Amino acid sequence: MDFDIEHVDVFTTGTVGPKGQRTFFLQAISGDTTVSLKLEKQQVLAMAEHLAGLLEDLPEISAQEWTSAPELFVPVEPVWVIGAMGAMYDPTSDNVVVMAEEIVEDPELDNAATATFRINRGQTLAFIERAHEIIEAGRPPCPWCSRPLNHGEDGFCPCWN
């Protein structure tokens, strides 16, 4: 199922599940339409970094443009899983265009669904901030190998053996 949403009311990211078992989502809401797409933690971080790079070259966001990205609206029912993502700035509309493509098992079939969301610069900054919040809320990294520490009060990493 393809999505092309020109006027996004809410654009956010979030997780469902406990630390170490979290599932990450991208969510866009426009009117009565809610689109939830599943993705990986690394994709959330990569998108936030890419969007931050886009904003560096644009005028500063005014207080009137600033918004916040809320937690996910529940229940979260993913339509499909994101394989590839990208974003670009559209100067004619002063919007950031976020694109996602479904991961498919057989790329030869070329039947991947796509989603395009047009968000304003305030929503873009809010997404970046929210992405960093949810990444930092996860398990701390191992100081030696940088993989997430396992559960427990003190944490544990297999590289410590």
Stockholm file with secondary structure:
# STOCKHOLM 1.0

chainA/1-161         MDFDIEHVDVFTTGTVGPKGQRTFFLQAISGDTTVSLKLEKQQVLAMAEHLAGLLEDLPEISAQEWTSAPELFVPVEPVWVIGAMGAMYDPTSDNVVVMAEEIVEDPELDNAATATFRINRGQTLAFIERAHEIIEAGRPPCPWCSRPLNHGEDGFCPCWN
#=GR chainA/1-161 SS CCEEESSCSEEEEEEESSTTSCEEEEEEEETTEEEEEEECHHHHHHHHHHHHHHHHTSCCCCTTTCCCCCCCCSSCCCSCBEEEEEEEEETTTTEEEEEEEECCSCGGGCCCCEEEEEEEHHHHHHHHHHHHHHHHTSCCBCTTTCSBCCSSSSCCCGGGC
#=GC SS_cons         CCEEESSCSEEEEEEESSTTSCEEEEEEEETTEEEEEEECHHHHHHHHHHHHHHHHTSCCCCTTTCCCCCCCCSSCCCSCBEEEEEEEEETTTTEEEEEEEECCSCGGGCCCCEEEEEEEHHHHHHHHHHHHHHHHTSCCBCTTTCSBCCSSSSCCCGGGC
//
